[in-house]
Amino acid sequence: MKRLLPALFLSLTAALSLAAAPSGYFSRSIFSDDFSGNGFGPRWGHYKSGSVVKDGVLVGITPEGSDHNAVDSVKFDPERDLEVSVKFRFVSDQAKGFNVWFDDKDYKGSHAGHICSVNVSPTSVAVGDGKTGNFRNDIYEKKKAVPPTITAEDKAMLASKNKNFPVKISLQDWHTLVAETKNDELTVIIDGKEVGSFKMEGAAHDHKTLVSLTTNKVDVNYDDFSIKGPAK
């Protein structure tokens, strides 16, 4: 019996390792762009964006004086679970960061159909539930009011809808972001290492129809952008 125990332990360890291995859940390509062409392809949409494709990368640019950060987006048929992958580079210390937004342009309960998001800056990653948090219609209107009418109760609720993770992202180097919504959880991975995950109602929203890159001002480059879903 004693001789069997090491073998059983090794078998159990191997089984656990296999269970924890990537499952290939996101195996269906919805969209991809390596920006090797001349300009944006026909599936790209833009909102108040001065972004350009140059030298094989997407150069994110918010036009000077704009009242909204540059949005470059891709629409698709409704999905729930999604994996967004993009290489990114903060070119200088003028880069404040960028967002990956998951939206539903058919949903009327939040401003602009915002559902959930990942914000990446040189020092932090923030994930948020836009559907039931900051962009829920009534909350958004309260924040935009002059003066704002957000209450202490609203602020407490919003604190439960967002989560921040500290990171340290070097300037000028290329990094890879992977953001996954699976069931009710949004998980963020940078350079192959999990930064964190957060369960939220927005992640579970089963009618996401758009993913966008929102450049917070300037000096963010992107490459090898892809959107994947689970096999059907």
PyMOL commands that set and color helices and strands:
alter all, ss='L'
color gray80, all
select helices_A, chain A and resi 4-20+111-113+137-144+152-159+201-204
alter helices_A, ss='H'
color red, helices_A
select strands_A, chain A and resi 28-33+44-47+52-54+57-60+70-79+82-90+98-103+114-120+124-129+162-166+175-182+185-190+193-199+208-215+220-229
alter strands_A, ss='S'
color yellow, strands_A
deselect
rebuild
show_as cartoon
